[in-house]
Amino acid sequence: MRHCFLLHISLILFLLVNCLSSQAQTIIPFAKGIETKKEIRLSEVASGIKYIPLETTAESLLGQDILDVTFVGGYLFVCDYGKVFQFTPEGKFVRQIGRVGQGPGEYNQSVLAVAYDAAKKQIFLSDMRQGKVLVYSFDGTFIKDIKTEVGATSPYVDAAGNLFTMSSEYLHSKDRKGDDLFVYNQDGKRLYGLPFHFEKGKSYPGIVFVPAILYPYDGNLFYKNPLESTIFRLDGKKKVPVYKLDLSQYEKLSAEEEKLLLDTKNKAGTALSNEKKFYFYTLMETGKQMGIYYAQEDERRFAWYDKQTGKVCRVRSPHADKDGFTDDLEGGCPVMPYFLRDGKLIGVVPASVLLDKVKPGQAKGSLKQVIEDLMEDDNQVLQVITLNTK
């Protein structure tokens, strides 16, 4: 009788734990929510915005697309996929970090991930073609290489100096087993990996063109694989599901094989995507909201998730030609955030767009001074948003 009683208690506890576990995962009604376009003024979510022009010189000319913008250690770092540039917080150019090449301290053609250690004042550049991470000091001095693996990128370093590394090699495993996220120490030793969950009977592509997402929030690290709609919190060697993006009828497109258009003459290729498929690039979580930067129908878009109401909307004024917050604080063009750094949202706008969309007489604050000195072929301008804390 005692054994039967204990068995019943164990069963109840098991069911309770599983129930609580499933309840802990919040459903974000993404597909349904973005059907609604809503104008959100900056004054509704922010206490201020600062426009920062990035100095344009022969040595600091940026490419069209920006991979990363980070304020750290009293500097501003900007990576355009090809190079990493160091500026002052006001946008004055300081130096380029590293260079392209095959020798020590050089990377092969492009930078597809960059991370920073503020305490040690070090920069980590991922060279996925050579399977290594290059480490530099904030003054641009090359320190060492950390061997990882070909095709891997390391976009995050923790307080212990461990590199959180992502790769799509698991897709090529014959037994449908493999890690999509793993951790290396500073000596290049692989400490552990976190396995990808293959769904039974589901087919997966051989290559993924959109990287996974890693982001810190509230003392934790969160992760989303591009083939999954679940957002996990990393708890040691475990992935704990926290959010699920409800993609509705578009869910099945997540693992759809991309078609390639090959240019054999120039030895290049272009991915032909399904226009209805969602491509998620950045998740920007705060205490009350989450900004979601994504693409669909060959257009970059921005959604806003209110954690208190549980509602999602696509952020776009009916008078605007692109997604983003309406700048009613300084009179600028729509602000589409790409990054969240130290509680501040950061957008990037081309100089030509700013000059075309903003009327000098309506510009205020920092934007007024920027517009007066800006030239059409100058580097991009940063839009740094200080969010409301109340």
N, C-alpha and C positions, 0 to 999 in steps of 0.2 A: 504493500500500500504506500509506504514511504517512497519507494522508487517511482511509483506511478505519479505521486504528488510532485516530486522533483522534475519528472519528465514534463508534466503540464506547465510548471513554472518556467522551465527552459524554453518550451515552445512559445509561451506568451512573451518572454523576453526577446526571443528571436524575431517574432512577428512585430513587436514594438519597435525594435531597432531598425528593421527594414522599413517600417512605416515612417519613422522619423527621418530616415535617410532619404526616402522618396520625397517627403515633404520639404526637405531642405533645398531641393533643386527648384529654382524659380523659373517659370516659363515666361520668356519674353515674346510677346505676340508681334514678332517682327514683320512678317509678310503682310499680315492684316493691317498693322499700324502704318506702314509706309504708303498705304493707299491714300492716306490723308496728308496733304501738304499743308503745313502750318507756318505762318510767319512768326518768328520769335525774335523780338528785339533784344539787343545786347543788354539794355538796361534792366531787362527782366531776369537775367541770369548772372550779370557781371557788375562789378563796381568800377571797372575801368578797362581801357584798352590802350596799348602803346604801340605805335608804328616804329619799327627799327629798320632803316635802310642798310643793306650790307654793302660796304665799300667796294667799288668796282675798280680793279687794277688789272694789269696784264697777268699778274700772278694769282688773282683771286676770282677770276671769271667763272661763274657757276654754270653748270649744265641746267637743262630745262626742268628735270625732275629731281626732287629732294628726298633722300632716304631718311635723314635724321636731322633734328635740330635739338641741341641740348645745352642748357646753361649749367656749368659745373666748375668749381674751383676758381671762380672769379673770371671765367672765360665763357665765350659762346662758340660752340663747335657746330659746323654745318657739313653734312656729307651729301654729295650729289651722285652717289653710286660709283663715281670714278675717282674722286679725291675727297680728303677730309681737310677742311679749312678751319683755322682758328681765328676768331675775332674777339674784340673786347665786347662787353655787354652792350655797348652803344653801337656796335656794328663796324668798328674800325678794324681793318685787316691786320693780323699779326704774322701768321705763317701758314704754310701747308704742312700737314703731318704725313710723313712717308712719301714714297714715290713708286711709280710703276717700273717693274723690271724683274729680273730673275735672281739677283744677288741678295746678300744679307740685308734685311730691313726693307726689302722691296716686295711688292705684291703684283699679281698678274692681272692687269687690265682693269679690274673692277673691285669695288668694296660692296659687299652685299649685307653686311651687318657690322655695327660698331657699338661698343660698350665702354663705360667709363667707371673707374674706381676713384671716387672723390678723395678718400682717405690717403691713398698712395699716390694720387695725382698721376694715374696711368690711363692710357687709351688702348683698347683692344680692337684691332681691325681683322675681320674675317676674310681670308683668301681661300674661297671654296675650291678654286681650281688646283691649288697646290696643297690643299688639305692642312692648313695651318692658321693660327691666329698670331698676328704680329703685335708685339707690345711696345708702346712708346711712352715716354714721359710727356708731361704737359708742355715741356719746352721743345718737343719734337725729337728728342734723342731716342734712337732705337735701343731697346733693352734686350729683347730675346724673341724667339719663335716658340710657340706651343703647338706641337703636332696634334691634330685631331683626326680628321679623315676627309678624303676628297668628297666634295659635294655638301659638306656640312657648314653651317653658320652658327656663330655664338653671339647672340644679341643681348646677353645679360650676364653680369658677374656679381656674385653675392659678396657679403661682408668678409667671408673667408677667402675670397679670391677664386672660388670655383666657377668654371664657365658652364653655363647652361646652353647646350648645343642641340641643334635641330638638323635632321636629315630625312630624306625621303627614300633611303635605301631599303627600308622595311617593305616597300612595295614590290621589291624584287625577290623576296624570300619565297622559296618553293613550298615551305610548310606553313605559310601564312602566319609566321611568327616573326617578331622583330620590334626593336625599339624606335620610336619616332622622336624621343627626347632623351638625352643622356647628359651626364655631368662629368667634366674633366677637372683635375686639379692643375696647379701651375706647372707641374712637371710633365703634363701631357698624359697622365695616367687616368684611364677611364674608371671612375668610381662606381657608377651604377647607371642603369638605364630604366626608362619607363616604357612598357610595351604598348603598342598600338592595338586597339581592340578591333579585330576583323569580324564583321558580321557574317554569320553563316549564310551561304548562298548569294552573297552580294559580290559583284565584280568591282574591281578598282582599277584606276588608270595606271599606266606605267611611269608616268611623270606628272609632277605637279608644278604649275607655274606661279602659284601664289604661295608665299611662305606662311608658316604657322605664326601665331601671335603669342608673344609673351609680354605680360605687363605686371608691374607691381602695384598693389593697392592695400592700404591699411595693414602694412607689415607682412603681407603675404604675396606670393607670386602666382599669377593666373596664366592659363594656357588654353589655346584653341587650335586644334589641327584643322587645316583647310578642308579636309574630307569629312569633318564632323561638325555638327551644330551645337555640341555641348561645350561649355566653358568650364574648365576644371580649376580648382585650387590645388596647388602642389603641396602635399603634406609628406615631407621626406621622400620615400620611394613610392608613394601612392598618389594617384590622381583622384581627387574628390569632386564629383560633379556638383556645381553650384548653380549655373544657369543653363538653360537650353533655349536657343534661338528657334522659335517656331517658324519654319520656312514654308509650311503648308504644302501646296502642290509643287513647290520648287525644290523640296527636300531631295528628291531623287536625282536632281541635276548636280548635286554636290560632288558625287563621285564619277560624273560623266567624263569619258575620255576626250581630251582636247584634240582637235584636228590641227595639223600642221601644214602651213604653206611654206615650202622650201624654195630658197633662192640659191640654186647650185652654183651659179656664176660668182656670187659674192660670198658663198659659204655661210649663209644666214638663214634664219627661219622665223616665222611669225605664227603665234597661236591664234587659231580661229575659234573664238569662244561662242558659246550659246548665248544669245542676247538676253535671255530670261534668267540666266544663272547669276547667283550672287557671288561676288568676290569680296571678301572681307579683308581690310588692310590694317585697321587700327581700332582698338577698343579703348575708350578713355573713361574709366570709372571714377566717380567721386562719391561722396557720402549720399547724395540725393539723386544723382543722375548718371547716365552713361552715354557718352557720345560714340556713335558708330560710323566710321568712315568706310564706305564700301563702293562698289561699282556694279552697275547693271545697265544693259543696253548701251554699252560703250560710253557710259557717262559716269563721272565721279559724283557720288552723292553723299549726303550726310543725314543721319537719323539721330533722334534724341529720345532716350528712354527715361521716363520719370519713375524712379524706384518706389516712390511713395504711392502714386496712383496706379502703377503697373501699365501705363499707356506708352505707346510708341508713336512718333510721327516723323514724317520726312520734313526737314527744316528748309523752307523756301518761301520767299515772299512772292505774291502773284505778279509783282512788278519786276522781279529779278530774272536774269538769264542763267543763273547757277544757284546751287544749293548753298546754304549758309545763314548765319545770323545776320539780321539787319543791323548795320552799325548806326544806331541813333545817338551814340555817345560822341563820335568825332566826325560823322558824316562820310565815312568811307564806303567802299563797295562791300558786297556780302562777304562775311567771314566764314570760310569753311575750315574748321580745325583739323589738322593732321596729327597733332601730337599733344600729349598732356605731360607737362614737366613741373614738378613741385607745386601742384595744384593750379597751374596756369595752362590754359589751352593756347596752342600756337598754330596760326595759319600762315600760309606763304602765298604771296600774290605777286605776279610779274609786274615790273615797273610800268610796262606799256598798258596793262589792264588798269592799273591804278590811275594813270594819267587820262585814260579814255573815259573811265566811269565816274571819276570824282570832279565835281565843279569846285575850283579853287575858292570861290566865295562861300561855299558851304562847309569847307574843311575847318576843323577846330583842333585845339590841343596839339599833340605831337604830329598829327597828320598834316596840319597846316604848314609846319616847317618842312616836312618831308616833301610835300608837293612842290613847294617853291624851289627846291634844289634838285629835284629828280629829273633824270633824262630817260628817254624811251628805251635806250639799250643798256641801261644800268642793271645791276644785279637785282634779284628779287627783294621784296620788302617783307619783313616779318610782322605779323599781327599777334601781339601777345596779350591775352585776355586774363584779367584777374577776376576769378569767379566770386560770386557772393558767398559768404560763409554762413549767413543766417538761413 
